[in-house]
C-alpha cells in the first residue's frame, strides 16, 4: 500500500471514529442533562409538564435552546443549561434526532 493511500485510509478511519464518539457523547449527555425530564427515550413526562422531544421538528434549534434558553419558557429552559457547551449541545441534538 502506498503512503498516500495509507494516509487517506487513516484519515477516513479517524473521521468515522469521531462521528461515533460524538454520537456516544450526545447519548451520555442527553441521559445526564435531559432524560430526567424528557424521558429516557424522549417521550416526555406529562406529570412534570415536560414535553416529548422524540420526533420533534425543532431539533435544528435545539443547540441554541440548550445553550441560550428562551425567556418565554419556564425553568430550566428559560436560560441556557449550565455547563453545556455549544459542541455538547450539538451532540445532544444529533442524538435526539436518532430517537425518531
N, C-alpha and C positions, 0 to 999 in steps of 0.2 A: 504494500500500500504506500503510495507516495505521500509526502509530507502535507501537501495541500489538501488531499482527501482526508487525511487523519485530522487536520485542524478543523475542517468543515464538519466532520463527524463528531468531534469533541464539542464543538460549539452547539450542534444540534442536541446532543445528549444533555448538556448543561442547561440549555433553554427549556427542554422538556422537564427537567428536574425542578427548575424554578417555578414553572406553572403548577406542578404537583404540590410543591411546598406552599405556594400561595393559597391553593385550594384548602390544604390541610390547616393552614393558619386561619383562614376565613372560618372554617368549621369550628376550630377551637375558640376563636374569638367570639363567634356567634353564641356558642354554648356558655361562655363565661360572661358575656355582656348583654345578651338579648333573650336567650331561651327562657329565663325565669319569668319573663312577662309574655313573650310572644310564642312560647311553647317550643318544645324540642324540635318539632317539625314545621314550625312557622304557622301552626294552626290557630294561634291567638288564645287568649284566656278571657272569655266573656265576664267571668266573675271579677276580674281586675279592670275590665273595660279596655283591655289591650287587644287591638285588632289583629287579625291574621295578616301575615305578610307573605305567606305562601301564595305564589301565583300573582303577586302584586304587579301592577303595571308601573309602579313608581320606583323600580329598582335602579333606574338611571339617576334618580335624585337622591337615592339612599345615602351615598357617601357624604353629601352636604348636610343631609338631615342628621346624620350621626355626629359629624364633627362640628356643625354650627348650630343645629337646632332650628326651631321655628317658634317665634314668640307667641303664635296663636295656639300652640299645642300645650297640653298640660305636662307637668314634670314626669319623667326626666327629659322629655324631648323638646321642652321649651328652650333649652340650652344644649350645647354640644355635650356628648357623653365624655366625662373626664377620662383622660389617659388613653384616648383612642386617636391615633394619628390618621392622616389622610390615606396613607397606604393601607393601614389596617382597615379603615372604613371601606375602601375599595375591595379588599379581600372579603369582608363580610358581605358586601353587596353581591359579589360574584358567587359566594356560597348560597345566598338567598335565592339566586336565580336557579340553582340546582334543586330547590325544594318544590318546584312545579310538579 
